[in-house]
Amino acid sequence: MNDMRRLLEAVLDAIDIPHPTSLSDQDALRALLDRRASLAVTVARAALAENPDNIGWNADHLRQRLTEYPVTGRRSARDAEASR
């Protein structure tokens, strides 16, 4: 897999998170998405400004930083619908 694809997949993983099942989870979702999207923007900008040979490092760095803001433990509306 090429490095640009790895970076795009990492950016998508950062921002493509499940919608919450309840309105009370909306604020938590927005805060999580804001943090993860901010990381993705910062890393994407760095990747564009640096030597193209470093794009793989940027993808790995983003994935590592995303572990600070996990999506796990959240049940999405899609998951709730599938369990019916």
N, C-alpha and C positions, 0 to 999 in steps of 0.2 A: 504494500500500500504506500502510495507516495505521501510525502510530508504535508503537502497542501490539503490533501484529502483528510489526513489525520487531524489537522487543525480545524477544518470545517466541521468534522464530526464532533470535536471537542466543543466548539462554539455552539453547535446545535444541542449537544447534551447540556450545556449550561443554561440555555433559555427555553428548551422544550420540556417543561415540567407539567405534571398533571394539574388540572383544575381541581379546586377543593370541593368536597361534597356538601359543605354548608357555608352559609354566608359569614358565619363567625370566623371561619378560617381564611377569609379573603385578605385581611390585613397581613397575616403571617405569610401568605402566598406572595403578596406584593413585595414585602420586605425581602423574602428569600430570592425572588426573581430579580429584584433590584440589585442585590449583592452579586448574584451570579452573572447577570448581564454586564455589570460594571467590570467584573474581572475579564469577561470575554472581550469587551471593547478594548480594555487596556492591553491585553495580550495580542489581539488582532492588530492594533496600531503598532505595537512593538515589532510584530512580525513583518509588517509592511515597511517599517523604517530600517530594518536590519538586513543583513546579508541573507539572501534566499536559502542558503545552506543551513540556516539556524531555525527554519520553520518547524522542523521536528522537535527541537528543544522547546519552542513556544507551545506546541500542542501538549507535550508532556507536562510542562509547567502549569498550563491551564487545568489539565486534569488533576494534577496534584493539589492545586489551590481550591478546586471545586469540592474536595473532600472536607474542607472547612465549613461548607454550607450544604450538608447532605439533604437529599430529597427523601431518603428512606424514612419510613415511619409515617408517611403521609398516605392516606387512602384517597385516591382520585374518584371523581364522579364516574369515570370510565370503569374503574375497578368495582365500584358499588353496583353499577348496572350489570356487569358481567357475573356477579355473584347471585343475582336474582334468578 
